[in-house]
Amino acid sequence: MIAKWINAQTVKIVVSGSSFFFCSNVFSHHSVALQFDMTKEITVSGSVVELEWRNPHAWLHLEVESEVGEPELWKVEFGSANSLYRRGWRPANLPVGSIVTVHGLPSRDGSRTVDGEEVTLSDGTRLLSGSNPDD
């Protein structure tokens, strides 16, 4: 009888702990509208410093010249590397040092962060991310 009670309690603990873990991961993902201003658009051009080709979000780091001529580091967030790959992106498209133009949504907090919707390479090739709900 005690062994059955212990087994039942163990199962409850494992199930409760597992559901908490999985639910917390679902709720931890953010909405685009929460972090980025969907009523505005921004375009920045600069030199690729780094591409973080990963999931759940790929990140592009750009060195952009400020209005006063000083270099600024901008971060561009995209969807997952998997989704970019399915849209035809390859890490080789954005080598360090290449000049690109990024169009997207500005951050709500005023930081130099963009939700990237489109990247235009120096040869005119356009890479679409499809992260905007309207896409």
Secondary structure, DSSP 8 states (H G I E B T S, - for coil): -HHHHHHHHHHHHHHHHHHHHHHHHHHHS--HHHHB-TT--EEEEEEEEEEE--SS--EEEEEEE-TTS-EEEEEEE-S-HHHHHHTT--GGGS-TT-EEEEEEEEBTT-SSEEEEEEEEETTS-EEE---STT-
